[in-house]
């Protein structure tokens, strides 16, 4: 199979994997939380709220950021937890 077709199939597989993750996260952040300007939470809390694994939430956030539909910041806090700030535009 030519490389161009292989890349296209890889992209389709990736979108099939990430599409539902992005939709679930967007639904939670926009519909359930009421389109807040900023959400301060952890990956674990987002995972629990969306019923997904933390790695899946990380993938969905990365997709939203790459598409310029969200901003994401991660910083350590005093107790060692990572705090994330996500802004999503609908």
N, C-alpha and C positions, 0 to 999 in steps of 0.2 A: 504494500500500500504506500502511495506517495506520502512524503512528510507533511505536505499541506493538509491532506485528508486526515492524517493521524492527529495533527494539531487540532483540527476542527472537531473531531470526535472527542478528544480529550477535553476541549472546552465545553462541549455539550454535556459530557458526563459530569464535569465540575458544576455546571449550572443546574443540572438535575439534582445534584447533592446539596448545593448551597441555597437554591431557590426557596425550598420549604423552611430552611433555617432562618433566612432573611425575613420571609413573610411572617413567621411566628414571632420573631423578635420585634419587628416593626409593629405588628398588631398589639403586642404587649406595651411597647413604649408609647405608641400614639393613641390607640383606642383605650386600653385599660388605665393608663396613667394620665390621660387627658392632654396630650400634646404639651407636656412641660418643656420649658426651655432647656433644662439640664436635669439629669438624673445622677445622683451620687449613690453608688451601690457597689457591690462586688460581683464578680463573675458567678460565684456560687449562688448568690441571691437571684441574679437574672436567670440562671439555669433552673433553679427551683420554681421560679415564677412562670417560666415558659415550658417547663416539663422536659427540658433538654439537658444534655451533658455540658459542663463548663467549656470543654473544647469546641463543641458545636456553637456555643454562644460566641466564643472568641472568633471562630470562622465567620459567623454572621456579621459581627461587628467589623471585621476586616473588610468584608465585601461592601458594607454600607460606607465605610470610610473611603475605600478605593473608588466608589461611584460618586464621591463627594456628597453623599446623602446624610453623612453623620460626621461628628468629630469625636475623638476618643482620647482620653488622657488617663494614664495610670500612674499613681504615685504611692509610695509607702506611707503608712501612718505610724503614729507613736507606738501602737500595739503590735506592729509587724504585719497587719493586714494590708492588702493592696486595695486602694480605693480607686474606683474608676469613675469617670465622668463621661457620660454619653449624651450627645445632643443629636436628635434625629429630626429630619425635616420630612413632612408628609407631602 
